[in-house]
């Protein structure tokens, strides 16, 4: 059981929830399923299945997640992946795509304009 001090703004509750999320990610990280990559002429794809112990951290109602959000749930993959589709029957299966040959085209991890935006 988590114990914490609550201040008048309720920040202690937020802290406890974040601590629980971090504990759950550590516990279930090995259970995250990563498919093999598959591709068409333009993109490579993969899907990632979030284990039951982490599903409570998925957006509800289901929606596309930012990179910070899916990485914040413990999903680990190389740069360039975009969460591009929500499969309504199975919102715990995250569908990702990225430009084909991304790592060859962008060995520094991002297109030049994306690197420029990060520094700003």
C-alpha positions in Angstrom: 0.0 0.0 0.0 1.3 3.5 -0.9 1.4 6.1 1.8 2.0 9.8 1.2 1.4 13.2 2.6 -1.3 15.2 1.0 -1.0 18.9 0.7 -3.9 21.3 0.3 -3.7 21.2 -3.5 -3.9 17.4 -3.6 -0.5 17.0 -5.2 0.2 14.1 -2.9 -2.5 12.0 -4.6 -1.0 12.8 -8.1 2.4 11.8 -6.8 1.1 8.5 -5.5 -0.6 7.8 -8.8 2.6 8.5 -10.7 4.6 6.3 -8.3 2.1 3.5 -8.9 2.4 3.9 -12.6 6.2 3.7 -12.5 5.9 0.6 -10.3 3.5 -1.0 -12.7 5.7 -0.2 -15.7 8.7 -1.8 -14.0 6.6 -4.8 -13.1 5.0 -5.4 -16.6 7.7 -4.0 -19.0 8.8 -7.5 -19.9 5.2 -8.4 -20.8 4.8 -5.7 -23.5 4.6 -7.6 -26.8 6.4 -6.2 -29.9 5.6 -7.6 -33.3 8.1 -8.1 -36.0 8.3 -5.2 -38.5 6.4 -5.5 -41.7 6.3 -3.0 -44.6 4.8 -1.8 -47.8 6.4 0.5 -50.4 6.3 3.6 -48.2 6.2 2.6 -44.5 7.3 0.0 -42.1 4.8 -1.1 -39.4 4.6 -2.9 -36.2 2.1 -3.4 -33.5 2.7 -3.4 -29.7 0.3 -5.2 -27.3 0.1 -3.6 -23.9 -0.3 -6.1 -21.1 -3.4 -6.1 -18.9 -1.5 -4.6 -15.9 -0.8 -1.4 -17.9 -4.0 -1.0 -19.8 -5.5 1.3 -17.1 -3.0 3.9 -18.3 -4.3 3.9 -21.9 -6.4 6.9 -22.9 -10.1 6.4 -22.3 -11.8 6.9 -24.7 -9.2 5.4 -27.0 -7.2 8.0 -29.1 -3.9 8.3 -30.8 -1.0 8.8 -28.3 2.0 11.1 -28.6 5.4 9.7 -28.4 5.9 11.0 -24.9 2.6 9.2 -23.8 3.4 5.8 -25.3 7.0 5.9 -24.1 5.7 7.0 -20.7 3.8 3.7 -20.5 7.0 1.7 -20.9 6.9 1.1 -24.7 10.5 1.1 -26.0 11.4 1.3 -29.6 13.9 3.1 -31.9 13.2 6.6 -33.1 10.7 7.6 -35.8 7.7 5.5 -34.8 4.2 7.1 -34.9 1.1 5.8 -33.2 -1.1 6.1 -36.3 -4.2 4.0 -35.7 -6.5 2.9 -32.9 -8.0 -0.5 -33.5 -11.3 -0.1 -31.6 -12.0 -3.8 -30.8 -8.5 -4.0 -29.2 -7.4 -0.5 -28.0 -4.6 -2.2 -26.1 -2.9 -3.1 -29.4 -1.0 0.0 -30.5 -0.4 0.3 -34.2 2.8 2.1 -35.3 4.3 3.2 -38.6 7.4 5.0 -39.7 9.0 6.0 -43.0 10.6 3.0 -44.7 14.4 2.8 -44.1 14.1 5.5 -41.5 17.3 4.5 -39.6 19.3 4.6 -42.8 17.9 8.0 -43.9 18.2 9.5 -40.4 21.2 8.0 -38.6 21.0 10.8 -36.0 17.5 9.6 -35.0 15.3 12.3 -36.6 14.9 14.2 -39.8 16.9 17.5 -39.8 13.8 19.7 -39.3 12.7 17.6 -36.3 16.2 18.0 -34.7 15.9 21.8 -35.2 12.5 21.9 -33.6 13.8 20.0 -30.5 16.4 22.6 -29.9 14.0 25.5 -30.0 
